[in-house]
């Protein structure tokens, strides 16, 4: 009985702290909302200028006493009293919102805000079977109560010693999804690249390899770089050949260089792009994903700010995407041959089945001088 009492109290305190943390902070590694404590308290997608206006689906909103009474009064039932009961009820509400959400919104852009050239290069994607399978698996995993409690308690302890990336790698959780094989084929096909290729692909900053493994089979050989030791083990188990994180671009040439949600998480994104250009072989491409709005967060630096910042301008998704493609052409020497919009999905937890951010996806071709 003493153990049960201790565990209940401890879990209640940890979970309360966990919910409060999610109200105000967001690293892309956990994908809780569009807001970060370090940057602007603004959700550009929904044009909210105040943090309390952000839709419930992306953050845990604190309620006053009157709102709380109405919030928990569902069909005449009383508010759940225990921390665990409230957590389960809150998760049920969040998941119901997810079921009602139109997933096609993830892939839409306002073409009236785009130039004629960018409209022609845009590839319209949609949620396919592989995307839905990832979401279904995420929903199933989020219902494993004791597993989620273990993840929560382990993270509360390990975060004092390890980075979030290492923790997720060790726990084998937090897998992410950007493109299915069919979606990657659509983008590469529109760019007239990557179909029936027998060349080599390298995923720079690959994480656990779950994002690129879905389409890496389009190429005969697959390579990866990753600084996290836990993630490198996962990559090796999935058949990736690991390359040195500093020297990967110097000798070998690749038919496809992948930088998927890396530029806003590395300290020197401009340098990484120049390395990618040097590493791309004849007729090769750069497959790149970048979360918009652009809010860089570097896990390994003391102030979490990059040494090099990308000069992305604009407010809307379309404006920032156009600004980024112009920067790539004018300063780095890459021409966008196809681009799209897709969700950057992440497995959920005890609070919500899955999370997402808005991803801009590009296929770039080097401009040869």
N, C-alpha and C positions, 0 to 999 in steps of 0.2 A: 504493500500500500504506500509506503514511504517513497519507493521508486516511482510509482505512478504519479503521486502528488508532485514530486520534484520534476518529473518529465513534463507534466502538464503546465506547471508554472514556467519552466524554462522555455518551452515551446511558445507559450503565450507571449512572453517578453520578446523573444527573438522574432517571432512573426509580426508583432506590432511594430518593432523597429524596421523590419523588412518592408512593411507597407508604407511607413513614413518615409523611408529612403526613396521608394519609388515615386513618391509625390513630387520630389524636387530634383532628382538626379536621373541622368540617362547617359550611359555609354553605349555606343553602337554594339558593343559586345553582348549586351543584355537586351537591347532593343525594347525598352519599356514605353517610350513616348517620343514626341518630337522636341521635348524641352530638355535643356541641360542647365544645371545650376551655374556652370562656368560661363555660359554664353547668354544669348537673349531668351527671355521668357516669352517666346512667341511661337505659334504654330502657323507657318506660312501656308501650308496646304489648305487649312481651313480659315485662313485670314483672321486669326484671333490675336488681338493685341494684349490681352490680359490672360494670365495663366489660369484663372478660374473659369474662362470661357471655353477651354479646351474640351472636346468631346470626351465623355466618360470612357470610351473604348480604349483610350491611350494613356490614361493616368488615373490614379486613385484620388478622388476628390473628397476633401474633408467637408462635412456637413455640420450645420448648426443644430441645436437641439430640436427645433421644430421640424426641420428637414429630416433629421435622423428618425424621428417618430414616424413620419410619413414613409420614409425610405424603407423601413423594416416592416411596415404594416402591409403585408401582402395577403389579400383575400381573408383578412380578419385574423391572421396569425400574429403572434407576438414576436418581437425581435429575439433572435437566437442569443443566448447569454454567454456561452463559452466561446473562447477565441477560435477553437477549431470549427465549431458550428458556424460562426460568422464567416470564417474564411471559406468554408465550403459553399455557403450561400452566396457570398460575393463572387466566387468563381463561377457559380451557376449563372448569375446575372451577366457576367462578362461574356461567357460562352454563348449565351442567348443573343447578345448583341452581335457577336461574330457570325452566328448563323444567319442573322437578318441582313448582314452587310452585303452589298453588291460587289463581288470580287472583280468584276470587269472594270470598276473604278480604278483599280491599281494600274491599269494599262492605258488609260486614256490621257490625251493631251489636248489642249486648246489650240487647234491648228491656226486659228485666226491670229495668234500671237507669234507665229513662225513665218520666216521668209519662205518664198516659193521653193528655193533650193532645199531647205531643211524639211519642208513638207514632202518633197519627192523622196528624200532619203529615209523618212520615217517608216519603220516596219511595225505594223499593228499586231501585237501579240494578244493572247487571251489565256485564261486559266485552262490548262489541259489536264489529261489524266495523271501525269507524273506530278504536277503541282498539287492536284487534289489528293493524291496518295500521301504526299508529304504532310499536308494539313491533317488528314485523317490519322496518320501515325502520331502527329503532335498532340492531337486531341486525346488519343488513347493514352499516351504517356503521361499527360497532365492529370489523368485520373488515378494514377498509381500513388495513392496517398502516402504510404510509408516510404516509398522511394523519394517522393518530393520532399518529405520531411528530412530524410537523410541528406539530400542535396542542400537543403536550406541550412541545416546545422553544420555540415561540412564546410560550406562556403563561409559561414560566420566565423569559423575558426581559422581556415586556411588563408583568408584574405589578408591576414596580418603578416603572412610569410611569402605568399605567391601572388602573381598577377592573376587577373580574372581568366586570361587565356590559358594559363597553366592549370588553373583549377578546373576549368571546363574540360581540358584535355585529359586530366587525371580521372575525373568523374565520368568521362565519356558522355557528356551532355552538351546542350546548347548548339547542336548542329544547325546549319543554315542552308538556305535554298535561294538561288537567284534565277537560274535558267534550267529548264528541262532540256533533254536532248533534242526534242523537236523544235523548241524555241531557238536553241543555238543554231540548229540547221537553217531555220528561217532567216536569222540574221546573217550568217555566213553565206547562205545562198544568195540573199539579196546583194551582198557585197561581192558575189562570184568568187568566194574563197571557201576553203575547208571542206568541200564536198568530195568524198572518195579520196581523201588525202592519205598519203602514206608517210608523212613527215613526222615532225616532233613538236610537242606542245610542252610549254613550261608554265607552271602556275606560281607566280611570285607572291610570297606571303600567303601560302596556301591554307593555313589553318589546319584543320583535320582532313582536308581534301574532299569533303562532302559536296562543296559547291561545284568544283570543276570535274569531279569524277563522273558526273551525269552525262557529260559530253566529251570527256577526254578520249573516249574510245573512237572518236572520229579521226584520231591520229594514231599512228603505229606506236610511237614512243612517247611516254609521258614523264616529265621531270617536275620538280618542285623545290622551292626554297621556303624555309620557315625558321624563325629564331627560337621558338618554344620547343624545349626538349620533349615535352609530353606530346605535342602535336607532331613532331618529327617521327615518333614511334608509330603514331596512327597512320601517317603518310606511308611509311615503309610497309606496313601491313596491307596497304591498299595497292601496292605495286608501283608506287612512284619511286623514281631514282632521285635521291636528294643531292642538291648542288650547294656549293658554298654561298652564303648569303651576300658576300661582298664581291666575289669573283665570277659569279654565274654567267655574266654577260660577255666576258672577255674573249673566250675561245670558240664556243659552240654557237651555231646559228639555228634559229627555230622558225618553224612555219606559223606558229601561233604563240604569242606571248600573252598570258592572262594576268591582268591586274584587277582583281575583283574586290572592290571595296577596300583598297589598300591606300590610295592616295591621301585620304583624310585621316589615316591612322599611322602614317609614317612621318618621320621628322623632315625628310628631304624629298618631297614628291617630284620636284623639277629634275633633280638628279636621277631619280628612279626612271622617269620618262625618257631621259636621254640615254640611259643604259638600255632601256627596252628598244629604242630605235637602233642602237648599235647591234643588238642581239637578233634582230629580225632578218631572216634570209630573203632572197629574191622572191617576190610574190607573197611574202608573209604578211601577217596582220597582227595588230594589237587589239585584243578583246578586253575591254575595260568597263568596269562598273563603278559608279560614283553616287553616293547618297546625296540627294538635294532636298532641302537647302544645305549648302556647304557649311559644315561646322566641324573643323578639324579637332581631333582629340588624340593625342599621342600618349599611349599607355606608359612608355618607358622613360619619359622625360619628367623632371621634377615639377615643372609648371604645366605639364600636359599640353604644351603649345609646340607647333612645328617650327623648325629653323627656317624652312622655306614655306611660304603660304601661297596658294594658288590665287591669281587675281580674278576671281569669279564675281561678276557683278549681276545685279538684278534682284527682283523680289520673288517673282513667280517661278515655278518649275521650268517653264518654257524659256524664260529670260536667262536663267542661270545655265541651262543646257546650251543655249546659243552662245553665251559668253564663254563657256568652257571650250566649245568646239572652235571658236575663233582664237582663243589662246593657244590651243593645240596646233592650229595651222600657222599662226603668225610667229610664235616663239619656239615651239618644239619641232615643227616640221612634219606634222601628221595631218592628213586629210581624212575627214569623216566620210566613209562610204556607205554606212548604214547606222541607224541608231533607233532606240526604242525606250519604252518605260516599262518597268516591272517592279513588283514588290521584293524587298530584301526581307525574306521570311526567317524567323528563328523559332525553334522549339520553345514551348511555353513552360509554365511552372505551376505552382500551387495557386497563383492568382488568376491566370489566364492561359488558355490553351496554346496560343501562339501570338507572336508580336511581329510587326513589320515596320519598315521605313520605305520611303519612296526612292527607288533606284533608277538612275539613268544608265542605259547600256549602250555602248558604242563599239563599232568595228572601225578601226583606224588603219590607214595604209600610209607608210612612210613616204614623204615627198623626197625623191631622190634628186640630188643636185647634179 
